[in-house]
Amino acid sequence: MTRHIADRSHESSARRTQYYTRQERESALHPAIAALRMRPHARSEAANRRAVEFARIERGHRI
């Protein structure tokens, strides 16, 4: 007697579940990457000094 089409071994189902969970896990963003993206950007001192000088000029202050 042949097996019914719905009769499947448990092993292939478990493998499919493992494959699916691995795909879902790898498609997500790693927590370390998310933390790096949330950090404030470092600004160079030259760019910061330039902004300070423009603000000083805008307020009308002189050296």
C-alpha positions in Angstrom: 0.0 0.0 0.0 1.3 3.4 -0.8 1.4 6.4 1.6 -1.1 9.1 1.4 -0.1 12.4 -0.1 -0.7 14.1 3.3 1.6 11.7 5.1 4.9 13.5 5.5 7.8 12.8 7.8 8.3 15.1 10.8 11.9 15.7 9.8 11.2 17.7 6.7 8.7 19.9 8.5 11.2 20.6 11.2 13.8 21.5 8.6 11.4 23.9 7.0 10.7 25.6 10.3 14.5 25.9 11.0 15.0 27.4 7.6 12.2 29.9 8.0 13.3 31.0 11.5 16.9 31.4 10.2 15.7 33.5 7.3 13.6 35.7 9.7 16.5 36.1 12.1 19.0 37.0 9.4 16.7 39.5 7.7 16.4 41.6 10.9 18.7 44.4 11.8 21.4 43.4 14.3 21.0 45.2 17.6 24.6 46.5 17.5 23.9 48.1 14.1 20.8 49.8 15.4 22.7 51.1 18.4 25.4 52.6 16.1 22.7 54.3 14.0 21.1 55.8 17.1 24.4 57.5 18.3 24.8 61.2 17.6 27.0 62.0 14.7 30.4 63.4 15.6 31.0 66.8 14.2 34.4 68.3 13.4 35.6 71.2 15.4 36.2 73.3 12.3 32.5 73.0 11.3 31.4 73.7 14.8 33.6 76.8 15.1 32.3 78.0 11.8 28.7 77.8 13.0 29.7 79.6 16.2 31.2 82.5 14.2 28.1 82.8 11.9 25.9 82.9 15.0 28.1 85.6 16.6 27.9 87.7 13.4 24.1 87.2 13.2 23.7 88.5 16.7 25.8 91.6 15.9 28.7 90.9 18.2 32.1 92.0 17.2 35.5 90.8 18.2 
